[in-house]
Amino acid sequence: MGTFSRKKIATLVLVGAVVFHIIMVFPVLRFNNTTIPLFAYERLVSDLFPGRVLGDRVLQTEHGEITLRHLTTVSAGGDMLRDIDVLEFRSGRASHNLVVEGIEVPSIVGISFALNNRIATIATIDFYGQEIMLSGIPVNVDRFQLHRRSGADIVMTVGGVPEYIVLEDSTKIHVAPARWGWGGLRIYNETRIWVLSEAFYGFLVKRPYETEFTRYRAITFRPDWGEFIEGELWEQ
């Protein structure tokens, strides 16, 4: 009887361990109203883990849809989707039709997610220096950061802009291509302003009534390269 009981206990322990491993390696993520079943063996050793999507899933976001095809690899933490790597979009396993503030997002990007008021949202989009058209101006972008605590709707890390940009009020902005290091464009929808900045070298600005360019660290203007509002002068 004692031997039988020990064998029964051992069997139950073994079955329990197998069930536990199955539950662990087949987690189900939740993206708002969408469930995403995964095969994620590395979940056994880490709270942050990669996993392969089982079946096709379409994620609804405020900027459009993201489609994850069967066996797309994603990164997860707990029951939350964290990242979709650029390799998944490059391979065609993942795709999207995202449009952010009227800007069409290139097909090959990396996407990270966060919770915003308990709603899963896109936190960052990595462009890897790809060119986009921003209100008629070609801009090379490294990253979009969305829902920033700074209050900006988009914080855009910019890797390059045309040498000359002319605002609607004929204000001219000159950026030396070889000197463009780290810069950014912040878009604020509520106050309807854009702020362009360049941390290392600044850029030269000439208002319509001025005869010479003045170096600025940052300038504020109306959306879509509208009228100049104010600027932060470059201090030596």
C-alpha positions as a Markdown table, in Angstrom:
| # | Residue | x | y | z |
|---|---|---|---|---|
| 1 | Met | 0.0 | 0.0 | 0.0 |
| 2 | Gly | 2.8 | 2.3 | 0.9 |
| 3 | Thr | 4.6 | 1.5 | -2.3 |
| 4 | Phe | 1.5 | 2.1 | -4.4 |
| 5 | Ser | 0.9 | 5.4 | -2.6 |
| 6 | Arg | 4.4 | 6.6 | -3.3 |
| 7 | Lys | 4.0 | 5.6 | -7.0 |
| 8 | Lys | 0.7 | 7.4 | -7.2 |
| 9 | Ile | 2.2 | 10.5 | -5.6 |
| 10 | Ala | 5.2 | 10.4 | -8.0 |
| 11 | Thr | 2.8 | 10.0 | -11.0 |
| 12 | Leu | 0.7 | 13.0 | -9.8 |
| 13 | Val | 3.9 | 15.1 | -9.3 |
| 14 | Leu | 5.1 | 14.1 | -12.8 |
| 15 | Val | 1.7 | 14.9 | -14.4 |
| 16 | Gly | 1.5 | 18.2 | -12.5 |
| 17 | Ala | 5.0 | 19.1 | -13.7 |
| 18 | Val | 4.1 | 18.3 | -17.3 |
| 19 | Val | 0.9 | 20.4 | -17.1 |
| 20 | Phe | 2.8 | 23.2 | -15.5 |
| 21 | His | 5.4 | 23.2 | -18.3 |
| 22 | Ile | 2.6 | 23.2 | -20.9 |
| 23 | Ile | 0.9 | 26.1 | -19.3 |
| 24 | Met | 4.2 | 28.0 | -19.0 |
| 25 | Val | 5.3 | 27.5 | -22.6 |
| 26 | Phe | 1.9 | 28.2 | -24.1 |
| 27 | Pro | 1.1 | 31.6 | -22.6 |
| 28 | Val | -1.8 | 33.8 | -23.9 |
| 29 | Leu | -1.1 | 37.5 | -24.3 |
| 30 | Arg | -3.8 | 40.1 | -24.3 |
| 31 | Phe | -3.8 | 43.1 | -26.6 |
| 32 | Asn | -7.0 | 44.9 | -25.6 |
| 33 | Asn | -9.8 | 42.7 | -27.0 |
| 34 | Thr | -7.4 | 40.4 | -28.9 |
| 35 | Thr | -5.8 | 37.3 | -27.5 |
| 36 | Ile | -2.4 | 36.2 | -28.8 |
| 37 | Pro | -1.5 | 32.5 | -28.0 |
| 38 | Leu | 2.2 | 31.8 | -28.1 |
| 39 | Phe | 4.7 | 29.0 | -28.0 |
| 40 | Ala | 7.4 | 30.5 | -25.7 |
| 41 | Tyr | 9.8 | 28.0 | -24.2 |
| 42 | Glu | 12.1 | 30.7 | -22.8 |
| 43 | Arg | 9.3 | 31.8 | -20.5 |
| 44 | Leu | 10.5 | 29.0 | -18.2 |
| 45 | Val | 13.7 | 30.9 | -17.5 |
| 46 | Ser | 12.7 | 34.6 | -17.8 |
| 47 | Asp | 9.9 | 37.0 | -17.2 |
| 48 | Leu | 10.8 | 38.8 | -20.5 |
| 49 | Phe | 10.8 | 36.3 | -23.3 |
| 50 | Pro | 10.4 | 35.8 | -27.1 |
| 51 | Gly | 7.6 | 33.6 | -28.4 |
| 52 | Arg | 6.0 | 32.5 | -31.7 |
| 53 | Val | 2.4 | 33.5 | -32.4 |
| 54 | Leu | 0.1 | 30.5 | -32.9 |
| 55 | Gly | -2.4 | 31.3 | -35.7 |
| 56 | Asp | -3.0 | 34.6 | -37.4 |
| 57 | Arg | -3.9 | 37.6 | -35.4 |
| 58 | Val | -4.9 | 41.2 | -36.3 |
| 59 | Leu | -4.2 | 43.9 | -33.7 |
| 60 | Gln | -6.4 | 47.0 | -33.7 |
| 61 | Thr | -4.5 | 50.2 | -32.7 |
| 62 | Glu | -5.4 | 53.8 | -32.8 |
| 63 | His | -3.1 | 54.2 | -35.8 |
| 64 | Gly | -4.3 | 51.3 | -37.8 |
| 65 | Glu | -4.0 | 47.5 | -37.9 |
| 66 | Ile | -1.0 | 45.2 | -37.3 |
| 67 | Thr | -1.2 | 41.7 | -38.7 |
| 68 | Leu | 0.8 | 38.9 | -37.1 |
| 69 | Arg | 0.9 | 35.7 | -39.2 |
| 70 | His | 1.4 | 32.2 | -37.8 |
| 71 | Leu | 4.8 | 31.8 | -36.2 |
| 72 | Thr | 5.6 | 35.5 | -36.1 |
| 73 | Thr | 8.2 | 36.0 | -33.3 |
| 74 | Val | 7.3 | 38.7 | -30.7 |
| 75 | Ser | 8.7 | 39.7 | -27.4 |
| 76 | Ala | 6.5 | 39.6 | -24.3 |
| 77 | Gly | 6.5 | 40.2 | -20.6 |
| 78 | Gly | 3.9 | 38.6 | -18.4 |
| 79 | Asp | 0.7 | 38.6 | -20.4 |
| 80 | Met | 1.6 | 41.8 | -22.3 |
| 81 | Leu | 3.0 | 42.2 | -25.9 |
| 82 | Arg | 6.2 | 44.2 | -25.7 |
| 83 | Asp | 7.9 | 44.3 | -29.1 |
| 84 | Ile | 7.7 | 43.3 | -32.7 |
| 85 | Asp | 11.2 | 43.3 | -34.2 |
| 86 | Val | 11.9 | 44.8 | -37.6 |
| 87 | Leu | 13.0 | 41.4 | -38.9 |
| 88 | Glu | 9.4 | 40.2 | -38.6 |
| 89 | Phe | 8.2 | 43.0 | -40.9 |
| 90 | Arg | 11.2 | 42.5 | -43.3 |
| 91 | Ser | 10.3 | 38.7 | -43.6 |
| 92 | Gly | 6.7 | 39.4 | -44.2 |
| 93 | Arg | 5.5 | 37.5 | -41.2 |
| 94 | Ala | 4.2 | 40.8 | -39.7 |
| 95 | Ser | 2.6 | 43.7 | -41.6 |
| 96 | His | 0.7 | 46.9 | -40.9 |
| 97 | Asn | -1.2 | 49.8 | -42.4 |
| 98 | Leu | -0.3 | 52.4 | -39.7 |
| 99 | Val | -0.8 | 56.1 | -40.2 |
| 100 | Val | 0.4 | 58.4 | -37.4 |
| 101 | Glu | -0.9 | 62.0 | -37.5 |
| 102 | Gly | -1.4 | 61.7 | -41.2 |
| 103 | Ile | 2.1 | 60.3 | -41.7 |
| 104 | Glu | 2.2 | 57.0 | -43.6 |
| 105 | Val | 4.6 | 54.6 | -41.7 |
| 106 | Pro | 7.0 | 52.6 | -43.9 |
| 107 | Ser | 6.2 | 48.9 | -44.1 |
| 108 | Ile | 9.5 | 47.8 | -42.5 |
| 109 | Val | 9.8 | 49.1 | -39.0 |
| 110 | Gly | 10.2 | 47.9 | -35.4 |
| 111 | Ile | 7.3 | 48.5 | -32.9 |
| 112 | Ser | 7.2 | 48.6 | -29.1 |
| 113 | Phe | 4.1 | 48.8 | -27.0 |
| 114 | Ala | 3.0 | 50.1 | -23.6 |
| 115 | Leu | 0.0 | 50.4 | -21.4 |
| 116 | Asn | -1.7 | 53.9 | -21.5 |
| 117 | Asn | -4.6 | 54.1 | -19.0 |
| 118 | Arg | -4.8 | 50.3 | -19.1 |
| 119 | Ile | -5.1 | 50.3 | -22.9 |
| 120 | Ala | -2.3 | 48.7 | -25.0 |
| 121 | Thr | -0.9 | 51.3 | -27.3 |
| 122 | Ile | 2.1 | 51.8 | -29.6 |
| 123 | Ala | 4.9 | 53.5 | -27.6 |
| 124 | Thr | 7.7 | 53.7 | -30.2 |
| 125 | Ile | 8.2 | 53.0 | -33.9 |
| 126 | Asp | 11.8 | 52.6 | -35.1 |
| 127 | Phe | 12.4 | 53.8 | -38.7 |
| 128 | Tyr | 16.1 | 53.2 | -38.8 |
| 129 | Gly | 16.8 | 56.3 | -40.8 |
| 130 | Gln | 14.2 | 55.8 | -43.5 |
| 131 | Glu | 12.8 | 58.8 | -45.3 |
| 132 | Ile | 9.2 | 59.9 | -44.9 |
| 133 | Met | 7.3 | 62.8 | -46.3 |
| 134 | Leu | 6.3 | 65.2 | -43.6 |
| 135 | Ser | 3.9 | 67.8 | -45.0 |
| 136 | Gly | 5.8 | 67.8 | -48.3 |
| 137 | Ile | 9.3 | 67.9 | -46.7 |
| 138 | Pro | 11.5 | 64.7 | -46.9 |
| 139 | Val | 12.8 | 63.9 | -43.5 |
| 140 | Asn | 15.0 | 61.0 | -42.4 |
| 141 | Val | 13.7 | 59.6 | -39.2 |
| 142 | Asp | 15.2 | 57.2 | -36.6 |
| 143 | Arg | 12.2 | 56.9 | -34.2 |
| 144 | Phe | 8.7 | 58.1 | -33.3 |
| 145 | Gln | 8.0 | 58.2 | -29.6 |
| 146 | Leu | 4.3 | 58.4 | -28.8 |
| 147 | His | 2.3 | 59.5 | -25.7 |
| 148 | Arg | 5.4 | 61.1 | -24.1 |
| 149 | Arg | 5.1 | 62.5 | -20.6 |
| 150 | Ser | 6.5 | 65.8 | -22.0 |
| 151 | Gly | 3.1 | 66.4 | -23.4 |
| 152 | Ala | 4.1 | 66.0 | -27.0 |
| 153 | Asp | 2.0 | 63.7 | -29.2 |
| 154 | Ile | 5.0 | 62.7 | -31.2 |
| 155 | Val | 8.7 | 63.1 | -30.3 |
| 156 | Met | 10.5 | 62.4 | -33.6 |
| 157 | Thr | 14.2 | 61.6 | -33.6 |
| 158 | Val | 15.5 | 63.1 | -36.8 |
| 159 | Gly | 18.6 | 61.9 | -38.6 |
| 160 | Gly | 18.5 | 64.4 | -41.5 |
| 161 | Val | 16.4 | 67.1 | -43.2 |
| 162 | Pro | 16.9 | 69.1 | -46.4 |
| 163 | Glu | 19.6 | 71.7 | -46.3 |
| 164 | Tyr | 17.0 | 74.5 | -46.6 |
| 165 | Ile | 13.5 | 74.5 | -45.3 |
| 166 | Val | 11.2 | 77.5 | -45.9 |
| 167 | Leu | 8.2 | 78.1 | -43.5 |
| 168 | Glu | 4.9 | 79.5 | -44.7 |
| 169 | Asp | 5.8 | 83.0 | -43.6 |
| 170 | Ser | 9.1 | 82.8 | -45.7 |
| 171 | Thr | 11.3 | 82.1 | -42.7 |
| 172 | Lys | 14.3 | 80.2 | -43.9 |
| 173 | Ile | 16.0 | 77.4 | -42.0 |
| 174 | His | 19.4 | 76.3 | -43.0 |
| 175 | Val | 20.8 | 73.0 | -41.7 |
| 176 | Ala | 24.4 | 72.0 | -42.7 |
| 177 | Pro | 24.0 | 68.4 | -43.8 |
| 178 | Ala | 27.4 | 67.4 | -42.5 |
| 179 | Arg | 26.7 | 69.0 | -39.1 |
| 180 | Trp | 23.3 | 67.4 | -38.4 |
| 181 | Gly | 24.0 | 65.2 | -35.4 |
| 182 | Trp | 21.1 | 64.7 | -33.0 |
| 183 | Gly | 17.9 | 66.6 | -33.6 |
| 184 | Gly | 14.3 | 66.2 | -33.0 |
| 185 | Leu | 10.8 | 67.4 | -33.9 |
| 186 | Arg | 8.1 | 67.5 | -31.3 |
| 187 | Ile | 4.5 | 67.7 | -32.4 |
| 188 | Tyr | 1.8 | 69.1 | -30.0 |
| 189 | Asn | -1.7 | 68.7 | -31.3 |
| 190 | Glu | -3.5 | 70.4 | -28.4 |
| 191 | Thr | -1.6 | 73.7 | -28.7 |
| 192 | Arg | -1.0 | 73.2 | -32.4 |
| 193 | Ile | 2.8 | 73.8 | -32.4 |
| 194 | Trp | 5.8 | 72.0 | -33.8 |
| 195 | Val | 9.2 | 72.4 | -32.1 |
| 196 | Leu | 12.4 | 71.7 | -34.1 |
| 197 | Ser | 15.7 | 71.3 | -32.2 |
| 198 | Glu | 19.3 | 70.3 | -32.9 |
| 199 | Ala | 21.4 | 69.6 | -29.8 |
| 200 | Phe | 25.0 | 69.7 | -31.0 |
| 201 | Tyr | 25.2 | 72.4 | -33.7 |
| 202 | Gly | 21.8 | 74.1 | -33.9 |
| 203 | Phe | 20.7 | 75.6 | -37.2 |
| 204 | Leu | 20.6 | 79.0 | -38.9 |
| 205 | Val | 17.3 | 80.9 | -39.2 |
| 206 | Lys | 16.5 | 84.1 | -41.2 |
| 207 | Arg | 13.2 | 85.8 | -40.7 |
| 208 | Pro | 11.6 | 87.6 | -43.7 |
| 209 | Tyr | 12.7 | 91.0 | -42.4 |
| 210 | Glu | 16.2 | 90.0 | -41.5 |
| 211 | Thr | 19.3 | 90.2 | -43.8 |
| 212 | Glu | 21.5 | 87.7 | -41.9 |
| 213 | Phe | 21.0 | 84.2 | -40.5 |
| 214 | Thr | 20.9 | 83.7 | -36.7 |
| 215 | Arg | 21.8 | 80.4 | -35.0 |
| 216 | Tyr | 19.1 | 78.8 | -32.9 |
| 217 | Arg | 19.1 | 75.8 | -30.7 |
| 218 | Ala | 15.3 | 75.3 | -31.2 |
| 219 | Ile | 12.5 | 77.0 | -32.9 |
| 220 | Thr | 8.7 | 76.8 | -32.5 |
| 221 | Phe | 6.3 | 77.2 | -35.4 |
| 222 | Arg | 2.8 | 76.3 | -36.5 |
| 223 | Pro | 2.0 | 72.8 | -37.8 |
| 224 | Asp | 2.9 | 71.7 | -41.3 |
| 225 | Trp | 5.9 | 74.0 | -41.5 |
| 226 | Gly | 3.7 | 77.0 | -40.7 |
| 227 | Glu | 4.5 | 80.5 | -39.3 |
| 228 | Phe | 7.5 | 81.0 | -37.0 |
| 229 | Ile | 6.4 | 81.7 | -33.4 |
| 230 | Glu | 9.6 | 81.9 | -31.3 |
| 231 | Gly | 13.0 | 80.5 | -31.0 |
| 232 | Glu | 15.7 | 79.6 | -28.5 |
| 233 | Leu | 19.0 | 81.3 | -29.5 |
| 234 | Trp | 22.2 | 79.4 | -29.6 |
| 235 | Glu | 24.3 | 80.6 | -26.7 |
| 236 | Gln | 28.1 | 80.5 | -27.0 |
